[in-house]
């Protein structure tokens, strides 16, 4: 009886592991399958949408298979622009957030300016960026940075200025210096907030890359969307859109994995599903 009872907790612990594995891999795959089935249903089984607006999945796949090298080349260009612009945004956003968190005067001076910059519709700046920076990578990267840096600034500032009171009190009781308090207490406590901003900024970086390619691109998925939409080849345009969505999901997943590896203590000390 004792041996049988001892085995039960192990069996119970095995269930969450399998459930977690399904959560990581199974639910996204199931969601993708449901999406494709609904897509097929509204375009083929019960045609509710005109093929010129949304082609069936089979036509989009055929369009990709007809031009794989061109489509993958555009994917590589857009991915490079997105990642490069995102990294620039991350560095600039964290540095600005550090400055605003370190100085109340700086926060009062520059926060309204940052809000004003963020409120400007970025697509309206596209022609101006082309005039001032020319065609190619520079206006595209500028568009990515303009679109994605604000969430990083906001999350960094929020994280650094909302250190839990008990942790700050503990640092003072240990007579920690300002630098020690920042490095050992404030920065680790702010990192979950920073990653929230990074995860919000990543899809915005992809959007910024596409907007930049609309305005000044010579390659990339955004450029292909404009070109093939202009000649009424909606299947190829949707193939580029699908690749863009897949790229965004992949980059966001990489960022989530980086967060889990960098902050393993967050999941252990907070409640979650």
One Martini backbone bead per residue (centre of mass of N, CA, C, O) as a GRO file, in nm:
protein
  273
    1UNK     BB    1   0.058   0.062  -0.022
    2UNK     BB    2   0.299   0.257   0.007
    3UNK     BB    3   0.408   0.213  -0.280
    4UNK     BB    4   0.156   0.303  -0.428
    5UNK     BB    5   0.142   0.589  -0.298
    6UNK     BB    6   0.429   0.682  -0.394
    7UNK     BB    7   0.352   0.677  -0.710
    8UNK     BB    8   0.134   0.902  -0.745
    9UNK     BB    9   0.286   1.176  -0.747
   10UNK     BB   10   0.452   1.113  -1.000
   11UNK     BB   11   0.208   1.089  -1.188
   12UNK     BB   12   0.104   1.377  -1.139
   13UNK     BB   13   0.368   1.523  -1.235
   14UNK     BB   14   0.353   1.417  -1.536
   15UNK     BB   15   0.114   1.581  -1.648
   16UNK     BB   16   0.222   1.877  -1.665
   17UNK     BB   17   0.449   1.815  -1.864
   18UNK     BB   18   0.269   1.727  -2.102
   19UNK     BB   19   0.100   1.984  -2.101
   20UNK     BB   20   0.334   2.180  -2.157
   21UNK     BB   21   0.420   2.058  -2.427
   22UNK     BB   22   0.150   2.115  -2.568
   23UNK     BB   23   0.149   2.421  -2.523
   24UNK     BB   24   0.403   2.482  -2.693
   25UNK     BB   25   0.317   2.300  -2.963
   26UNK     BB   26   0.007   2.234  -3.000
   27UNK     BB   27  -0.158   2.500  -3.002
   28UNK     BB   28  -0.026   2.644  -3.244
   29UNK     BB   29  -0.093   2.421  -3.448
   30UNK     BB   30  -0.396   2.425  -3.407
   31UNK     BB   31  -0.436   2.722  -3.483
   32UNK     BB   32  -0.329   2.693  -3.773
   33UNK     BB   33  -0.533   2.485  -3.872
   34UNK     BB   34  -0.787   2.652  -3.818
   35UNK     BB   35  -0.710   2.889  -4.000
   36UNK     BB   36  -0.689   2.731  -4.268
   37UNK     BB   37  -0.974   2.619  -4.268
   38UNK     BB   38  -1.119   2.894  -4.266
   39UNK     BB   39  -0.988   2.998  -4.520
   40UNK     BB   40  -1.096   2.775  -4.704
   41UNK     BB   41  -1.398   2.817  -4.646
   42UNK     BB   42  -1.423   3.133  -4.739
   43UNK     BB   43  -1.282   3.059  -5.043
   44UNK     BB   44  -1.420   2.761  -5.122
   45UNK     BB   45  -1.660   2.617  -4.988
   46UNK     BB   46  -1.771   2.923  -4.889
   47UNK     BB   47  -1.771   3.183  -5.089
   48UNK     BB   48  -1.720   3.508  -4.929
   49UNK     BB   49  -1.453   3.573  -5.089
   50UNK     BB   50  -1.277   3.720  -5.313
   51UNK     BB   51  -0.988   3.619  -5.472
   52UNK     BB   52  -0.871   3.913  -5.502
   53UNK     BB   53  -0.859   3.945  -5.187
   54UNK     BB   54  -0.873   3.615  -5.104
   55UNK     BB   55  -0.705   3.356  -5.159
   56UNK     BB   56  -0.656   3.047  -5.158
   57UNK     BB   57  -0.422   2.848  -5.019
   58UNK     BB   58  -0.338   2.700  -5.282
   59UNK     BB   59  -0.260   2.958  -5.442
   60UNK     BB   60  -0.046   3.063  -5.249
   61UNK     BB   61   0.137   2.815  -5.264
   62UNK     BB   62   0.179   2.825  -5.572
   63UNK     BB   63   0.313   3.105  -5.575
   64UNK     BB   64   0.555   3.024  -5.406
   65UNK     BB   65   0.652   2.781  -5.588
   66UNK     BB   66   0.709   2.974  -5.840
   67UNK     BB   67   0.893   3.188  -5.624
   68UNK     BB   68   1.113   3.103  -5.401
   69UNK     BB   69   1.366   3.281  -5.427
   70UNK     BB   70   1.227   3.556  -5.417
   71UNK     BB   71   1.076   3.521  -5.147
   72UNK     BB   72   1.326   3.449  -4.968
   73UNK     BB   73   1.478   3.707  -5.029
   74UNK     BB   74   1.267   3.896  -4.905
   75UNK     BB   75   1.276   3.769  -4.624
   76UNK     BB   76   1.573   3.830  -4.564
   77UNK     BB   77   1.557   4.139  -4.590
   78UNK     BB   78   1.333   4.190  -4.375
   79UNK     BB   79   1.472   4.052  -4.138
   80UNK     BB   80   1.722   4.230  -4.129
   81UNK     BB   81   1.574   4.498  -4.084
   82UNK     BB   82   1.422   4.419  -3.829
   83UNK     BB   83   1.661   4.340  -3.647
   84UNK     BB   84   1.831   4.594  -3.673
   85UNK     BB   85   1.613   4.795  -3.579
   86UNK     BB   86   1.555   4.658  -3.307
   87UNK     BB   87   1.836   4.688  -3.183
   88UNK     BB   88   1.843   4.993  -3.196
   89UNK     BB   89   1.589   5.032  -3.023
   90UNK     BB   90   1.689   4.887  -2.769
   91UNK     BB   91   1.928   5.066  -2.707
   92UNK     BB   92   1.785   5.340  -2.710
   93UNK     BB   93   1.551   5.274  -2.514
   94UNK     BB   94   1.721   5.196  -2.264
   95UNK     BB   95   1.885   5.458  -2.239
   96UNK     BB   96   1.643   5.649  -2.213
   97UNK     BB   97   1.518   5.505  -1.970
   98UNK     BB   98   1.758   5.553  -1.780
   99UNK     BB   99   1.750   5.859  -1.788
  100UNK     BB  100   1.454   5.899  -1.687
  101UNK     BB  101   1.498   5.734  -1.418
  102UNK     BB  102   1.747   5.913  -1.302
  103UNK     BB  103   1.573   6.181  -1.397
  104UNK     BB  104   1.318   6.391  -1.330
  105UNK     BB  105   1.386   6.625  -1.518
  106UNK     BB  106   1.412   6.458  -1.778
  107UNK     BB  107   1.129   6.346  -1.775
  108UNK     BB  108   0.979   6.625  -1.786
  109UNK     BB  109   1.115   6.723  -2.053
  110UNK     BB  110   1.091   6.446  -2.260
  111UNK     BB  111   0.820   6.292  -2.248
  112UNK     BB  112   0.642   6.477  -2.430
  113UNK     BB  113   0.819   6.440  -2.682
  114UNK     BB  114   0.788   6.130  -2.710
  115UNK     BB  115   0.482   6.132  -2.737
  116UNK     BB  116   0.474   6.307  -2.991
  117UNK     BB  117   0.637   6.119  -3.173
  118UNK     BB  118   0.446   5.871  -3.136
  119UNK     BB  119   0.181   6.024  -3.255
  120UNK     BB  120   0.299   6.022  -3.521
  121UNK     BB  121   0.243   5.922  -3.831
  122UNK     BB  122   0.478   5.734  -3.990
  123UNK     BB  123   0.379   5.735  -4.288
  124UNK     BB  124   0.417   6.051  -4.317
  125UNK     BB  125   0.747   6.023  -4.310
  126UNK     BB  126   0.839   5.870  -4.560
  127UNK     BB  127   0.893   6.092  -4.779
  128UNK     BB  128   1.099   6.247  -4.599
  129UNK     BB  129   1.305   6.017  -4.577
  130UNK     BB  130   1.365   5.996  -4.877
  131UNK     BB  131   1.466   6.284  -4.921
  132UNK     BB  132   1.695   6.274  -4.688
  133UNK     BB  133   1.807   5.947  -4.734
  134UNK     BB  134   1.681   5.792  -4.950
  135UNK     BB  135   1.730   5.496  -5.072
  136UNK     BB  136   1.685   5.207  -4.876
  137UNK     BB  137   1.800   5.138  -4.555
  138UNK     BB  138   1.783   5.402  -4.390
  139UNK     BB  139   1.473   5.463  -4.394
  140UNK     BB  140   1.389   5.186  -4.286
  141UNK     BB  141   1.537   5.191  -4.013
  142UNK     BB  142   1.408   5.451  -3.915
  143UNK     BB  143   1.118   5.341  -3.913
  144UNK     BB  144   1.165   5.117  -3.711
  145UNK     BB  145   1.257   5.295  -3.475
  146UNK     BB  146   1.009   5.486  -3.459
  147UNK     BB  147   0.800   5.242  -3.405
  148UNK     BB  148   0.973   5.068  -3.153
  149UNK     BB  149   1.100   5.245  -2.906
  150UNK     BB  150   0.877   5.337  -2.704
  151UNK     BB  151   0.808   5.073  -2.543
  152UNK     BB  152   1.098   5.053  -2.426
  153UNK     BB  153   1.106   5.313  -2.272
  154UNK     BB  154   0.855   5.269  -2.096
  155UNK     BB  155   0.937   4.997  -1.963
  156UNK     BB  156   1.204   5.087  -1.842
  157UNK     BB  157   1.101   5.318  -1.668
  158UNK     BB  158   0.894   5.156  -1.508
  159UNK     BB  159   1.085   4.942  -1.387
  160UNK     BB  160   1.289   5.153  -1.243
  161UNK     BB  161   1.031   5.310  -1.081
  162UNK     BB  162   0.905   5.007  -0.953
  163UNK     BB  163   1.042   4.917  -0.708
  164UNK     BB  164   1.014   4.728  -0.459
  165UNK     BB  165   1.009   4.830  -0.138
  166UNK     BB  166   1.147   4.584   0.003
  167UNK     BB  167   1.405   4.592  -0.170
  168UNK     BB  168   1.496   4.879  -0.110
  169UNK     BB  169   1.511   4.838   0.198
  170UNK     BB  170   1.722   4.616   0.193
  171UNK     BB  171   1.949   4.781   0.063
  172UNK     BB  172   1.962   4.994   0.291
  173UNK     BB  173   2.020   4.793   0.527
  174UNK     BB  174   2.302   4.705   0.369
  175UNK     BB  175   2.450   4.960   0.261
  176UNK     BB  176   2.410   5.022  -0.032
  177UNK     BB  177   2.492   5.140  -0.310
  178UNK     BB  178   2.373   5.278  -0.590
  179UNK     BB  179   2.502   5.069  -0.781
  180UNK     BB  180   2.422   4.815  -0.623
  181UNK     BB  181   2.120   4.866  -0.632
  182UNK     BB  182   2.094   4.863  -0.939
  183UNK     BB  183   2.232   4.582  -1.001
  184UNK     BB  184   2.073   4.399  -0.769
  185UNK     BB  185   1.769   4.534  -0.791
  186UNK     BB  186   1.650   4.725  -1.015
  187UNK     BB  187   1.725   4.570  -1.272
  188UNK     BB  188   1.599   4.289  -1.215
  189UNK     BB  189   1.310   4.413  -1.162
  190UNK     BB  190   1.295   4.543  -1.467
  191UNK     BB  191   1.323   4.315  -1.685
  192UNK     BB  192   1.027   4.226  -1.730
  193UNK     BB  193   0.945   4.501  -1.847
  194UNK     BB  194   1.144   4.510  -2.080
  195UNK     BB  195   1.033   4.253  -2.225
  196UNK     BB  196   0.761   4.366  -2.285
  197UNK     BB  197   0.862   4.589  -2.474
  198UNK     BB  198   1.007   4.401  -2.674
  199UNK     BB  199   0.749   4.235  -2.755
  200UNK     BB  200   0.602   4.484  -2.869
  201UNK     BB  201   0.832   4.585  -3.072
  202UNK     BB  202   0.872   4.355  -3.277
  203UNK     BB  203   0.616   4.388  -3.458
  204UNK     BB  204   0.674   4.690  -3.514
  205UNK     BB  205   0.932   4.638  -3.674
  206UNK     BB  206   0.796   4.489  -3.907
  207UNK     BB  207   0.610   4.719  -3.986
  208UNK     BB  208   0.834   4.925  -4.042
  209UNK     BB  209   0.970   4.769  -4.271
  210UNK     BB  210   0.726   4.769  -4.462
  211UNK     BB  211   0.680   5.071  -4.479
  212UNK     BB  212   0.962   5.131  -4.589
  213UNK     BB  213   0.926   4.955  -4.847
  214UNK     BB  214   0.692   5.112  -4.964
  215UNK     BB  215   0.870   5.383  -4.995
  216UNK     BB  216   1.210   5.265  -5.025
  217UNK     BB  217   1.216   4.997  -5.162
  218UNK     BB  218   1.415   4.721  -5.342
  219UNK     BB  219   1.319   4.508  -5.131
  220UNK     BB  220   1.117   4.270  -5.008
  221UNK     BB  221   0.801   4.211  -4.894
  222UNK     BB  222   0.681   4.494  -4.926
  223UNK     BB  223   0.765   4.529  -5.220
  224UNK     BB  224   0.610   4.279  -5.325
  225UNK     BB  225   0.328   4.365  -5.243
  226UNK     BB  226   0.317   4.615  -5.423
  227UNK     BB  227   0.384   4.487  -5.698
  228UNK     BB  228   0.159   4.254  -5.704
  229UNK     BB  229  -0.084   4.437  -5.652
  230UNK     BB  230  -0.043   4.620  -5.910
  231UNK     BB  231  -0.093   4.336  -6.098
  232UNK     BB  232  -0.314   4.146  -5.956
  233UNK     BB  233  -0.129   3.942  -5.767
  234UNK     BB  234  -0.262   3.818  -5.488
  235UNK     BB  235  -0.120   3.550  -5.427
  236UNK     BB  236   0.171   3.663  -5.399
  237UNK     BB  237   0.106   3.875  -5.190
  238UNK     BB  238   0.005   3.664  -4.977
  239UNK     BB  239   0.269   3.514  -4.957
  240UNK     BB  240   0.421   3.754  -4.832
  241UNK     BB  241   0.235   3.790  -4.588
  242UNK     BB  242   0.280   3.507  -4.470
  243UNK     BB  243   0.585   3.538  -4.428
  244UNK     BB  244   0.565   3.779  -4.240
  245UNK     BB  245   0.408   3.635  -4.016
  246UNK     BB  246   0.616   3.411  -3.965
  247UNK     BB  247   0.848   3.598  -3.888
  248UNK     BB  248   0.715   3.731  -3.643
  249UNK     BB  249   0.670   3.473  -3.480
  250UNK     BB  250   0.966   3.383  -3.468
  251UNK     BB  251   1.086   3.636  -3.327
  252UNK     BB  252   0.902   3.626  -3.080
  253UNK     BB  253   0.991   3.343  -2.986
  254UNK     BB  254   1.286   3.413  -2.938
  255UNK     BB  255   1.225   3.625  -2.719
  256UNK     BB  256   1.082   3.436  -2.522
  257UNK     BB  257   1.322   3.245  -2.485
  258UNK     BB  258   1.519   3.459  -2.379
  259UNK     BB  259   1.354   3.524  -2.128
  260UNK     BB  260   1.360   3.239  -1.999
  261UNK     BB  261   1.675   3.226  -1.984
  262UNK     BB  262   1.727   3.507  -1.830
  263UNK     BB  263   1.435   3.460  -1.642
  264UNK     BB  264   1.371   3.198  -1.450
  265UNK     BB  265   1.254   3.334  -1.178
  266UNK     BB  266   0.978   3.438  -1.275
  267UNK     BB  267   0.820   3.162  -1.299
  268UNK     BB  268   0.883   3.077  -0.993
  269UNK     BB  269   0.758   3.368  -0.852
  270UNK     BB  270   0.503   3.329  -1.034
  271UNK     BB  271   0.192   3.314  -1.144
  272UNK     BB  272   0.058   3.060  -1.373
  273UNK     BB  273  -0.053   2.858  -1.660
   0.00000   0.00000   0.00000
